[in-house]
Amino acid sequence: MHLQGQDSAAIAETLNFLGNDYSDLGKDDEAYYFFTQSYRVARAINDQMKMAITIYNIGLLLNELGQYDLALNHFNFSRKISEKIGDLDGVVYLLNATGELYLRKKEYKKSDEYLRSVLKSLRERNLTIIEPQILKRLARLKFEVKDYKQSLAYYDSASVIHKKAHNEFGLAESNLGISDIYIEQQKFNEAEELIEKTLLTAKNNNAQKMKINCFQKISYLAEKRGDFERGLEYHKNYKQPEDNMYSEERLAKLFQD
């Protein structure tokens, strides 16, 4: 690859990293912009690996916005590219994302099949970096079908990995999931402690999505305790930012882009 091609590849990679950073912060408009710019640069130099990665990331963003059919189209397109160039690690990531998509659609049997298959594949390919993510998705799946014991076991396994890696953000996500279990088990004090700890992490990292999730759970917890005034107060805290994040106007602008 000549120098210009190398420069373009580096630019595509940097744009993709920026997209990931904005996505983590809940800034979907900015994330979408950087992902699409990354794809255009990668396509111009026919870097199919980077094309597959950015298409995958756009699919993740669409999945987050509830555009499941469109997200699945992106995952399938990215998977075709990955299979064509022999990127088997990429295929594992895509199967993982597809399992998460079916979890969101409440198609639990399909989701379980994908996620368990991915867990086996990543261990065979030594892709342990995404293992806690899959464990948390399996934990969420078990929570949704009210298997709280198995759900907690998956969250605990993910937490152990995050602690070893000193991953504060990942640990906070696990804690938030465990708080859901505690609320359903009426362990309200333990749930509140975990949510407050997670909220602090979200504020320190300016993680908007995580903050919204924390306020949502505090509101729900307050209602469970019969403290409807506090529940309403926190409902207001998360409802406006949530509406802004997923408003029809923002979605329309994103699709127009």
LINCORWO-V666701 format. One record per backbone hydrogen bond with DSSP energy under -1.0 kcal/mol. NH is the residue of the N-H (numbers start at 1). CO is the residue of the C=O. E is the energy in kcal/mol with one decimal. If there is no record, write none. Layout:
{{NH & CO & E} {NH & CO & E}}
//
This chain:
{{6 & 2 & -2.3} {7 & 3 & -2.6} {8 & 4 & -2.6} {9 & 5 & -2.3} {10 & 6 & -2.2} {11 & 7 & -2.3} {12 & 8 & -2.7} {13 & 9 & -2.1} {14 & 10 & -2.4} {15 & 11 & -2.7} {16 & 12 & -1.9} {17 & 13 & -2.2} {18 & 14 & -2.4} {19 & 15 & -2.1} {20 & 16 & -2.2} {21 & 17 & -2.3} {22 & 18 & -2.5} {23 & 19 & -2.2} {24 & 20 & -2.4} {25 & 21 & -1.4} {26 & 23 & -1.5} {27 & 22 & -2.8} {28 & 26 & -1.2} {31 & 27 & -2.3} {32 & 28 & -2.9} {33 & 29 & -2.1} {34 & 30 & -2.3} {35 & 31 & -2.5} {36 & 32 & -2.5} {37 & 33 & -2.2} {38 & 34 & -2.3} {39 & 35 & -2.3} {40 & 36 & -2.2} {41 & 37 & -2.1} {42 & 38 & -2.5} {43 & 39 & -2.8} {44 & 40 & -1.9} {45 & 41 & -1.1} {46 & 43 & -1.0} {47 & 42 & -2.8} {48 & 46 & -1.3} {51 & 47 & -2.0} {52 & 48 & -2.5} {53 & 49 & -2.0} {54 & 50 & -2.3} {55 & 51 & -2.3} {56 & 52 & -2.1} {57 & 53 & -2.4} {58 & 54 & -2.4} {59 & 55 & -2.1} {60 & 56 & -2.1} {61 & 57 & -2.0} {62 & 58 & -2.5} {63 & 59 & -2.4} {64 & 60 & -2.1} {65 & 61 & -1.4} {66 & 63 & -1.5} {67 & 62 & -2.7} {68 & 66 & -1.4} {71 & 67 & -2.5} {72 & 68 & -2.7} {73 & 69 & -1.9} {74 & 70 & -1.8} {75 & 71 & -2.5} {76 & 72 & -2.6} {77 & 73 & -2.2} {78 & 74 & -2.8} {79 & 75 & -2.5} {80 & 76 & -2.0} {81 & 77 & -1.7} {82 & 78 & -2.6} {83 & 79 & -2.8} {84 & 80 & -2.1} {85 & 81 & -2.0} {87 & 82 & -3.0} {88 & 86 & -1.6} {91 & 87 & -1.4} {92 & 88 & -1.6} {93 & 89 & -1.8} {94 & 90 & -2.1} {95 & 91 & -2.4} {96 & 92 & -2.1} {97 & 93 & -2.3} {98 & 94 & -2.2} {99 & 95 & -2.2} {100 & 96 & -2.0} {101 & 97 & -2.1} {102 & 98 & -2.2} {103 & 99 & -1.4} {104 & 100 & -2.1} {105 & 101 & -1.8} {106 & 103 & -1.2} {107 & 102 & -2.7} {108 & 106 & -1.2} {111 & 107 & -2.3} {112 & 108 & -2.7} {113 & 109 & -2.0} {114 & 110 & -2.3} {115 & 111 & -2.8} {116 & 112 & -2.3} {117 & 113 & -1.8} {118 & 114 & -2.5} {119 & 115 & -2.4} {120 & 116 & -1.9} {121 & 117 & -2.3} {122 & 118 & -3.1} {123 & 119 & -1.4} {124 & 120 & -1.7} {125 & 121 & -2.1} {127 & 122 & -3.1} {130 & 127 & -1.5} {131 & 128 & -1.2} {134 & 130 & -1.8} {135 & 131 & -2.6} {136 & 132 & -2.2} {137 & 133 & -1.6} {138 & 134 & -2.6} {139 & 135 & -2.2} {140 & 136 & -2.3} {141 & 137 & -2.3} {142 & 138 & -2.4} {143 & 139 & -2.1} {144 & 140 & -2.4} {145 & 141 & -1.4} {146 & 143 & -1.8} {147 & 142 & -3.1} {148 & 146 & -1.2} {151 & 147 & -2.2} {152 & 148 & -2.6} {153 & 149 & -1.7} {154 & 150 & -2.1} {155 & 151 & -2.3} {156 & 152 & -2.7} {157 & 153 & -2.0} {158 & 154 & -2.2} {159 & 155 & -2.6} {160 & 156 & -2.1} {161 & 157 & -1.5} {162 & 158 & -2.3} {163 & 159 & -2.6} {164 & 160 & -1.9} {165 & 161 & -1.8} {167 & 162 & -2.8} {168 & 166 & -1.1} {171 & 167 & -2.1} {172 & 168 & -2.1} {173 & 169 & -1.9} {174 & 170 & -1.9} {175 & 171 & -2.5} {176 & 172 & -2.0} {177 & 173 & -1.7} {178 & 174 & -2.4} {179 & 175 & -2.0} {180 & 176 & -1.1} {181 & 177 & -1.2} {182 & 178 & -2.3} {183 & 179 & -2.2} {184 & 180 & -2.0} {185 & 181 & -1.8} {186 & 183 & -1.5} {187 & 182 & -3.3} {188 & 186 & -1.2} {191 & 187 & -2.1} {192 & 188 & -2.7} {193 & 189 & -2.1} {194 & 190 & -1.7} {195 & 191 & -2.4} {196 & 192 & -2.7} {197 & 193 & -1.9} {198 & 194 & -2.2} {199 & 195 & -2.7} {200 & 196 & -1.8} {201 & 197 & -1.6} {202 & 198 & -2.6} {203 & 199 & -2.5} {204 & 200 & -2.5} {205 & 201 & -1.7} {207 & 202 & -2.7} {208 & 206 & -1.0} {211 & 207 & -2.1} {212 & 208 & -2.4} {213 & 209 & -2.4} {214 & 210 & -2.3} {215 & 211 & -2.5} {216 & 212 & -2.3} {217 & 213 & -2.2} {218 & 214 & -2.5} {219 & 215 & -2.2} {220 & 216 & -2.1} {221 & 217 & -2.7} {222 & 218 & -2.4} {223 & 219 & -1.9} {224 & 220 & -2.1} {225 & 221 & -1.6} {226 & 223 & -1.1} {227 & 222 & -2.7} {228 & 226 & -1.4} {231 & 227 & -2.1} {232 & 228 & -2.3} {233 & 229 & -2.0} {234 & 230 & -2.3} {235 & 231 & -1.8} {236 & 232 & -2.0} {237 & 233 & -1.2} {238 & 234 & -1.6} {239 & 235 & -2.5} {240 & 236 & -1.1} {242 & 238 & -2.2} {243 & 239 & -2.7} {244 & 240 & -2.3} {245 & 241 & -2.3} {246 & 242 & -2.1} {251 & 247 & -2.3} {252 & 248 & -2.8} {253 & 249 & -2.2} {254 & 250 & -2.4} {255 & 251 & -2.6} {256 & 252 & -2.1} {257 & 253 & -2.5}}
//
